[in-house]
Amino acid sequence: MNYSLIQFDVRDGVARLTLNRPDKMNSFNADMHAEVRDALDSIQTNTAIRVLVITGAGRGFCAGQDLADAEVRFTPGDTPPDLGDVVERHYKPLVMRLSQLRVPTIAAVNGIAAGAGASLALACDMVVATQSASFVLPFANIGLIPDTGCSWHLPQRIGQARAMGLALTGKKLPAAQAAEWGMIWEAVEDAAFASSVDTLAAKLATMPTKALVRTRQAMQSAHTHMLDTHLSAEGEMMRELGHSADYVEGVSAFLEKRAPKFTGT
């Protein structure tokens, strides 16, 4: 697929997906969804990719759904479109692809992340934001609920009280406060943002990829498991990883007092 609404490139094991509708604050329409899906699918078959960075072009990360898009646009007095169908066809597949991706994911939030844009960031494994960035959940202002997995991810990260407050009021949350609350990994000075993201991505790209992904899966399933079930799930993951080439390399490097060279296998 030829991309026009995203940019996608791979270098040194790092895939960078840039939402590229800066004039619309990188808001989603149906065509951009299709391009993002295609890029994420390509990662699943490209073993050279070890980490994914998602960011936005211009001055914002993502403003969520483009309400002018034909799939959701309607004239007052007309019957509104079926938003449940939009979620099922676009936003649910987006979140599920990220949750099942074979590499760890970083959201590099370079500006406002609003609505489904904030939800997209939370669906990634780690979030790094500029100090000037902010997060806002404006769903209630137009009679909707936080979607794109936000009502699942957000309470887990910051607790029920804070999640409810953000969802009900639509209050803008500065990146620094989001970091203090544990909503994101860190907020960094704008001038240091690009280098901070590059350093983190480069580090993850050299780590044991399977172990990072299984860590994501273990943490995501923890709140739905009873303790004994979760301990068994941990055991199965440890059994698998204990037979991986990266585990052998990690132990060998430790014993030989050298830096490991992980291959993601």
KAVENWO-V379447 format. One record per run of one state. SS is the DSSP state (h for helix, s for strand, l for the rest). FROM is the first residue (numbers start at 1). TO is the last residue. Records with the same first field share a line. If there is no record, write none. Layout:
# KAVENWO-V379447
SS->FROM-TO, FROM-TO
This chain:
# KAVENWO-V379447
l->1-5, 12-13, 20-21, 25-27, 29-29, 46-50, 57-59, 63-64, 66-82, 100-103, 110-111, 115-115, 123-125, 131-133, 137-138, 143-149, 159-159, 170-172, 182-185, 189-189, 206-208, 223-226, 242-244, 256-265
s->6-11, 14-19, 28-28, 51-56, 60-62, 65-65, 104-109, 112-114, 126-130, 134-136, 173-174, 186-188
h->22-24, 30-45, 83-99, 116-122, 139-142, 150-158, 160-169, 175-181, 190-205, 209-222, 227-241, 245-255
